[in-house]
Amino acid sequence: MGRPPSCPLNGDEMSVLLYIVLTVAIFALLGLVQKLVEGL
């Protein structure tokens, strides 16, 4: 109830959002590592 209107997400939605962000970050990191390895 005391949640500010600028943060409409509940705990479950925040967990899913965090999972998606982490997954995208891991894939981006893997792609970057692959480019660096190919460049060597």
SVG drawing of the C-alpha trace seen along z (x, -y; Angstrom):
<svg xmlns="http://www.w3.org/2000/svg" viewBox="-2 -8 48 25">
<polyline fill="none" stroke="black" stroke-width="0.4" points="0.0,0.0 2.8,-2.4 4.5,-1.8 5.1,-4.9 3.2,-5.1 6.5,-5.3 7.2,-1.7 4.1,0.3 6.0,3.7 5.4,6.2 8.0,8.7 7.3,11.4 7.4,9.0 10.7,7.5 12.2,11.0 11.3,11.8 12.6,8.5 15.9,9.0 16.2,12.5 15.6,11.2 18.2,8.4 20.8,10.9 20.2,13.3 20.6,10.5 23.8,9.3 25.3,12.8 24.6,13.3 26.1,9.8 29.2,10.7 29.6,14.1 29.3,12.3 31.9,9.8 34.3,12.5 33.8,14.4 34.7,11.3 37.8,10.7 38.9,14.4 38.5,14.2 40.5,11.0 43.5,12.5"/>
</svg>
